[in-house]
Amino acid sequence: MKVVTKLNTGRVKPIILTISLCLFLISFFTQNSIFAQQTTGNIRGVISDPSGAAIANAKITILDPKTNTRANTQSSNSGEYEFKNLPVGDYKITIEAAGFKSLNLTDVRVQLNQTTDVPASVAVISRCLSRRSRAGGHNHQFVERF
């Protein structure tokens, strides 16, 4: 006894094409999303003085010691700063503001897909001036902060 199976080839071809197209699109979009993953992180912080007051317009420089690449930004009126999309690794940060000592931070780590908070307090520059009074020969000391 012979069994004959007859396929309707007119209907099978569109189904096979549809399935093939779906599989292709799934593999294409999955592959692109794998390669499009983020490989960077961010650093942000607030610059303040020893009393906690915000330091506006401080110059913040970040250095990647591996590549010697630098980037600069300035703190906002509220002392905030941010560096976005930095490659993962360790960085050096220098903070400079008029009337304050420069601050150098080393080994600041940027981690994958994370924002690292780096608040900083800068010290006030002060100098002491001695003046001798003409009357009575007394010494007076004045501290100037600038």
Backbone hydrogen bonds in HBPLUS format (Angstrom, degrees):
<---DONOR---> <-ACCEPTOR-->    atom                        ^
c    i                          cat <-CA-CA->   ^        H-A-AA   ^      H-
h    n   atom  resd res      DA  || num        DHA   H-A  angle D-A-AA Bond
n    s   type  num  typ     dist DA aas  dist angle  dist       angle   num
A0011-ARG N   A0008-ASN O   3.13 MM   3  5.83 151.5  2.21 119.5 125.7     1
A0016-ILE N   A0012-VAL O   2.96 MM   4  6.20 164.6  1.99 160.9 165.1     2
A0017-LEU N   A0013-LYS O   2.97 MM   4  6.11 161.5  2.00 151.6 157.0     3
A0018-THR N   A0014-PRO O   2.93 MM   4  6.04 154.5  2.00 141.8 148.6     4
A0019-ILE N   A0015-ILE O   2.94 MM   4  6.17 164.6  1.96 153.4 157.1     5
A0020-SER N   A0016-ILE O   2.91 MM   4  6.03 162.3  1.94 149.4 154.9     6
A0021-LEU N   A0017-LEU O   2.91 MM   4  6.05 159.4  1.95 146.9 152.6     7
A0022-CYS N   A0018-THR O   2.98 MM   4  6.20 160.4  2.02 148.7 153.9     8
A0023-LEU N   A0019-ILE O   2.96 MM   4  6.19 165.4  1.98 154.4 157.9     9
A0024-PHE N   A0020-SER O   2.95 MM   4  6.13 157.4  2.00 148.4 154.9    10
A0025-LEU N   A0021-LEU O   2.94 MM   4  6.17 165.0  1.96 153.3 156.9    11
A0026-ILE N   A0022-CYS O   2.96 MM   4  6.14 161.7  1.99 153.2 158.1    12
A0027-SER N   A0023-LEU O   3.03 MM   4  6.18 166.0  2.05 148.2 152.1    13
A0028-PHE N   A0024-PHE O   2.89 MM   4  6.05 153.4  1.96 149.8 157.9    14
A0029-PHE N   A0025-LEU O   3.01 MM   4  6.13 174.9  2.01 155.0 155.5    15
A0030-THR N   A0026-ILE O   3.02 MM   4  6.01 154.8  2.09 146.5 154.0    16
A0031-GLN N   A0027-SER O   3.05 MM   4  5.98 158.4  2.10 139.2 145.1    17
A0032-ASN N   A0028-PHE O   3.09 MM   4  6.32 160.5  2.13 148.8 153.8    18
A0033-SER N   A0029-PHE O   3.09 MM   4  6.16 154.5  2.16 141.3 147.6    19
A0034-ILE N   A0030-THR O   3.17 MM   4  6.37 145.3  2.29 143.5 152.1    20
A0035-PHE N   A0031-GLN O   3.25 MM   4  6.58 158.0  2.31 148.1 152.9    21
A0036-ALA N   A0032-ASN O   2.97 MM   4  6.05 132.5  2.20 140.3 153.5    22
A0113-ASN N   A0040-THR O   2.80 MM  73  5.85 154.9  1.86 151.4 151.0    23
A0041-GLY N   A0086-LEU O   2.87 MM  45  5.34 149.3  1.96 144.9 154.3    24
A0086-LEU N   A0041-GLY O   2.82 MM  45  5.34 159.3  1.86 167.8 162.2    25
A0042-ASN N   A0114-GLN O   2.90 MM  72  6.28 161.4  1.93 150.7 154.1    26
A0116-THR N   A0042-ASN O   2.82 MM  74  6.14 166.7  1.84 146.0 144.7    27
A0043-ILE N   A0083-PHE O   2.92 MM  40  5.19 161.7  1.96 151.0 156.7    28
A0083-PHE N   A0043-ILE O   2.73 MM  40  5.19 163.9  1.75 159.9 163.8    29
A0044-ARG N   A0116-THR O   2.99 MM  72  6.33 157.8  2.04 158.1 159.5    30
A0118-VAL N   A0044-ARG O   2.66 MM  74  5.92 161.2  1.69 156.2 162.9    31
A0045-GLY N   A0081-TYR O   3.11 MM  36  5.58 152.8  2.19 144.9 144.9    32
A0081-TYR N   A0045-GLY O   2.98 MM  36  5.58 147.2  2.09 152.5 153.7    33
A0120-ALA N   A0046-VAL O   3.01 MM  74  6.31 167.7  2.02 153.5 153.8    34
A0047-ILE N   A0079-GLY O   2.76 MM  32  4.88 159.8  1.80 132.6 137.3    35
A0055-ILE N   A0047-ILE O   2.92 MM   8  5.50 157.9  1.97 139.2 136.6    36
A0048-SER N   A0120-ALA O   2.90 MM  72  6.33 153.9  1.97 156.2 164.6    37
A0122-VAL N   A0048-SER O   2.87 MM  74  6.33 154.2  1.93 164.9 168.9    38
A0049-ASP N   A0053-ALA O   2.86 MM   4  5.47 147.6  1.96 147.7 157.9    39
A0052-GLY N   A0049-ASP O   2.85 MM   3  5.31 160.9  1.88 120.5 127.1    40
A0057-ASN N   A0075-SER O   3.06 MM  18  4.85 148.3  2.17 126.0 125.1    41
A0075-SER N   A0058-ALA O   2.91 MM  17  5.16 150.7  1.99 139.0 148.6    42
A0059-LYS N   A0096-GLU O   2.71 MM  37  5.12 155.8  1.77 165.1 163.8    43
A0096-GLU N   A0059-LYS O   2.88 MM  37  5.12 159.5  1.92 148.9 155.7    44
A0060-ILE N   A0073-THR O   2.91 MM  13  5.35 176.6  1.91 153.1 154.2    45
A0073-THR N   A0060-ILE O   2.91 MM  13  5.35 144.4  2.04 149.8 159.9    46
A0061-THR N   A0094-THR O   2.88 MM  33  5.16 164.1  1.90 152.3 157.8    47
A0094-THR N   A0061-THR O   2.85 MM  33  5.16 159.0  1.89 149.8 156.9    48
A0062-ILE N   A0071-ALA O   2.86 MM   9  5.37 165.9  1.88 159.9 164.8    49
A0071-ALA N   A0062-ILE O   2.97 MM   9  5.37 145.1  2.10 147.6 155.9    50
A0063-LEU N   A0092-LYS O   2.80 MM  29  5.10 154.8  1.86 152.9 159.5    51
A0092-LYS N   A0063-LEU O   2.94 MM  29  5.10 158.2  1.99 145.0 152.3    52
A0064-ASP N   A0069-THR O   2.88 MM   5  5.28 162.0  1.91 154.1 160.3    53
A0067-THR N   A0064-ASP O   3.20 MM   3  5.72 130.7  2.46 112.1 122.6    54
A0068-ASN N   A0064-ASP O   2.68 MM   4  5.35 131.2  1.92 155.7 171.8    55
A0076-SER N   A0080-GLU O   2.82 MM   4  5.21 154.9  1.88 141.6 148.8    56
A0079-GLY N   A0076-SER O   2.89 MM   3  4.98 159.9  1.93 112.5 114.6    57
A0089-GLY N   A0110-VAL O   3.17 MM  21  5.28 154.1  2.24 129.8 136.7    58
A0110-VAL N   A0089-GLY O   2.74 MM  21  5.28 169.8  1.75 162.9 166.4    59
A0091-TYR N   A0108-VAL O   2.79 MM  17  4.97 149.0  1.89 130.3 140.6    60
A0108-VAL N   A0091-TYR O   2.92 MM  17  4.97 168.0  1.94 152.2 148.6    61
A0093-ILE N   A0105-LEU O   2.82 MM  12  5.03 159.8  1.86 144.5 151.5    62
A0105-LEU N   A0093-ILE O   2.74 MM  12  5.03 169.5  1.75 159.2 162.6    63
A0095-ILE N   A0103-LEU O   2.82 MM   8  5.10 157.8  1.87 149.2 156.6    64
A0103-LEU N   A0095-ILE O   2.96 MM   8  5.10 158.8  2.01 144.2 151.1    65
A0100-PHE N   A0097-ALA O   3.03 MM   3  5.48 151.5  2.12 142.1 139.2    66
A0125-ILE N   A0099-GLY O   3.08 MM  26  5.67 174.7  2.08 134.5 134.2    67
A0101-LYS N   A0123-ALA O   2.80 MM  22  5.52 161.3  1.83 158.7 165.2    68
A0114-GLN N   A0111-GLN O   3.24 MM   3  5.57 152.8  2.31 135.9 129.0    69
A0127-ARG N   A0144-GLU O   3.21 MM  17  5.68 155.9  2.27 151.8 159.1    70
A0144-GLU N   A0127-ARG O   3.06 MM  17  5.68 165.8  2.08 168.9 168.8    71
A0129-LEU N   A0142-PHE O   2.91 MM  13  5.29 169.9  1.92 160.1 162.8    72
A0142-PHE N   A0129-LEU O   2.92 MM  13  5.29 161.8  1.95 154.0 160.2    73
A0131-ARG N   A0140-HIS O   2.87 MM   9  5.32 164.8  1.89 158.3 163.5    74
A0140-HIS N   A0131-ARG O   2.83 MM   9  5.32 160.3  1.87 157.9 164.7    75
A0133-SER N   A0138-HIS O   2.85 MM   5  5.39 170.3  1.86 166.5 167.0    76
